[in-house]
Amino acid sequence: LEGFAFLTGSLRAKIEDEFPELTHGLLNMLWPNYLRPVPSMTIVQFTPVAGALAQPAFLGRGCALDSIVQDETVCHFQTCHDLWIFPATLENVSAYSGTDVSAITLELTSQVPMTLEQLDLSKLRFYL
């Protein structure tokens, strides 16, 4: 009887030791991002003071950004890519999906009297 108890206890200890490996394997299959550390990230919208931005402005990688204070807490971020700030506002987004053609229409309003060629929108990034 004592030998049986010893074997059962040993088996139970082995199952308990391997349980995290079992749950990690299942979580990794079902929800792989749950076990991976992900740094805090956000998408930022810049709203310059009216008339202060006459042409696209460059913002380099690693530039420090602080969030608006919420409940006495400020979140600190930094840019991970070089980016450009444009004197334009996204007014409307619409999507069309047909059987042979799909399209997303973005309506931009320029805050300064410039043509699209002068704004050089090839550097503009959108996250929809």
Order of alpha helices (4+ residues) and beta strands (2+ residues): alpha-beta-beta-beta-beta-beta-beta-alpha
